[in-house]
């Protein structure tokens, strides 16, 4: 089963997809988040192209696990996404952007290159965490 992952941001939404066996994640790119109606249409289109049966959206909880303003915005987006796609999960994305930035710095990528791929890489990290947690039998 292929899973599409979204890293929702105010300006852009990073995307990644799993392999058919649900073992690994690969980045697809990003889409513009605004206007939301266009973004939702594009997500539905991408889900169809990759034959996704599920969509996972990263939830940016605060470090103490509480739901802040960013997480509330993502939850609103998820509710709208559920109106057009039947199977949507959320997954704790704490620290994935920081992990992505660290990986890019280690790879010595320029700021310009980092800016171009941060959303996609964050989506890959979220999806890989989701896939790993499923294989480990953890609740997601």
VENCOR-V391792 format. One record per residue. RES is the residue in one letter. PSI is psi in whole degrees, -180 to 180 (NA if undefined). BURIAL is 1 if it has 24 or more other C-alpha atoms within 12 Angstrom, else 0. D_FIRST is the distance of its C-alpha to the first C-alpha in Angstrom with 2 decimals. Layout:
BEGIN
res psi burial d_first
RES PSI BURIAL D_FIRST
RES PSI BURIAL D_FIRST
END
This chain:
BEGIN
res psi burial d_first
X 125 0 0.00
X 141 1 3.79
X 131 1 6.49
X 134 1 10.00
X 143 1 12.90
X 132 1 16.47
X 96 1 19.70
X 128 1 22.13
X 165 1 25.69
X -33 0 28.75
X -40 0 28.99
X 155 1 25.64
X 114 1 21.95
X 146 1 20.14
X 146 1 16.63
X 161 1 13.97
X 149 1 10.40
X 162 1 8.16
X 167 1 7.83
X -26 0 5.05
X -6 0 6.08
X 35 1 6.32
X -43 0 10.00
X 159 1 11.66
X 145 1 12.27
X 143 1 14.34
X 146 1 16.62
X -35 1 16.91
X -146 1 20.24
X 162 1 21.63
X 157 1 22.78
X 136 1 26.01
X -19 1 25.81
X 136 0 28.92
X 151 0 29.43
X -37 1 26.58
X -39 0 26.35
X -41 0 25.79
X -44 1 23.20
X -41 1 21.23
X -42 0 21.53
X -40 1 20.37
X -44 1 17.27
X -40 1 16.46
X -47 0 17.22
X -43 1 15.07
X -40 1 11.99
X -42 0 12.87
X -38 0 13.62
X 4 1 10.37
X 42 0 8.37
X 135 1 7.08
X -13 1 6.32
X 150 1 8.05
X 134 1 10.99
X 133 1 12.77
X 129 1 16.46
X 133 1 18.84
X 114 1 21.81
X 77 1 25.06
X 157 1 26.95
X 163 0 30.47
X -28 0 31.18
X 6 0 32.57
X -2 0 29.39
X 164 0 31.04
X 114 0 29.81
X -172 0 31.85
X -40 0 32.30
X -43 0 29.37
X -38 1 26.96
X -41 0 28.53
X -42 0 27.96
X -42 1 24.22
X -36 1 24.09
X -44 0 25.93
X -43 1 23.49
X -41 1 20.53
X -40 0 22.54
X -38 0 22.99
X -38 1 19.34
X -20 0 18.54
X -22 0 21.00
X -11 0 18.93
X 128 1 15.28
X -31 0 14.52
X 101 0 12.16
X 130 1 13.67
X 159 1 14.30
X 154 1 17.04
X 133 1 17.50
X 120 1 20.94
X 16 1 21.57
X 133 1 25.12
X 0 0 26.44
X -38 1 23.54
X -40 1 25.84
X -41 0 28.57
X -43 0 26.42
X -45 1 25.48
X -42 1 29.16
X -43 0 30.29
X -40 0 28.04
X -37 1 29.38
X -41 0 32.92
X -33 0 32.61
X -1 0 31.53
X 39 0 34.68
X 144 0 33.09
X 160 0 35.51
X -40 0 35.27
X -45 0 34.57
X -39 0 31.58
X -42 0 30.27
X -33 0 30.50
X -28 0 28.43
X -2 1 25.41
X -42 1 25.59
X -45 1 23.17
X -45 1 20.45
X -39 1 21.10
X -41 1 21.09
X -39 1 17.63
X -46 1 16.45
X -40 1 18.31
X -49 1 16.99
X -41 1 13.31
X -39 1 14.27
X -42 1 16.25
X -48 1 13.53
X -44 1 11.22
X -41 0 14.49
X -34 0 15.59
X -42 0 12.66
X -30 0 13.41
X -5 0 17.04
X 16 0 16.73
X 153 0 18.15
X 135 0 17.97
X NA 0 16.31
END
